Amino acid sequence: MTVMDDWVTAACAELGLDPAEVPVPTVLDLAKDVAHQVLRPGAPVTAYLLGLAVGRGAEPAAAAGRLATLAGTWPVELDGTAPTE
């Protein structure tokens, strides 16, 4: 087991969740996309939003895919800031 596996198992036990239902690679890929294409602090916030959506019935891979697509099309100026309107 990896440290990530250990952490997910312990965190799931703390929250009463099944670790087998945690799509770790999906969450990490989404966080990477947001951190690199939008902004770093957006990664954990987006992971939280994904969790809220899944908790309300969204399919994890589909919701993550929609958010990754949004991140990939997010407008960024050359200086790394969002364009102003």
N, C-alpha and C positions, 0 to 999 in steps of 0.2 A: 504494500500500500504506500501511497505517496502522502506527503503532508497535506495536500489538497484533499485527498480521500479521507484522511483522518479528521480534518477540519469539517468537511461537509457532513460526515457521519456524526460528529459531536454536536454540530450546530443543529442538525435535523433532530437529534435526540432531545435537545433542549427545547425545540419548537414543536415536537410531536409530529414531525414529517418523515416521510419515507425517503432515504437517500437515493434509492433507485429512480425516484421521480424527478431528480434534480439534473437538468441537462447542462452540466458544467461546461462542456466545450461550446455549446450554443451561447451561454451567457458570456463566456470569456471572449468569444469572437465578436459578439455585439459590443462589449465594452471596448475592445481594441478598435473597432470601426469608429465608434463615437469619439474615443480619446484622440484618435489620429485625424479624423475628418471634421470634427465639430470643435470640441475642446475637452481637455482632460477631466475637469470636474463633472462634465456631463456623463461620463461613463458610469459612475456609481448611481447617479440619479436615474439614468436610463435603465440600469439593471433593476432598480426599485420599481420604476414604472412598468417594466416587463412583468415583475412579480405581481404587481397589482392587477394587471390585465389578465394574467394567468389565473390568479385567485378568483377573478370574476368570470372565468370560463373560457378565456382565449386559449387557443392551442399554442404551446410554447414556441415551436419552430416557426410557425406562420407569423406570430406576433414579432418574434425576433427578426425574421426576414423583412417584414414591413419597416421596422425601425432601422435596420441596416441599410435598406434602400433609401430611406429618408436621410440618413447620415451621409450616404454616398453622393447624394444630390444637394447637400447643404451648401449654400453659397458662402464662399470664404474669400476675403480680399487677400492680396499678396502679403500684407503684413500680418495675416492670421486672424483678423477681426471680421465679424459679419458686416456686410455692407449696410449703410444707413439709407433710410428711405427719404 
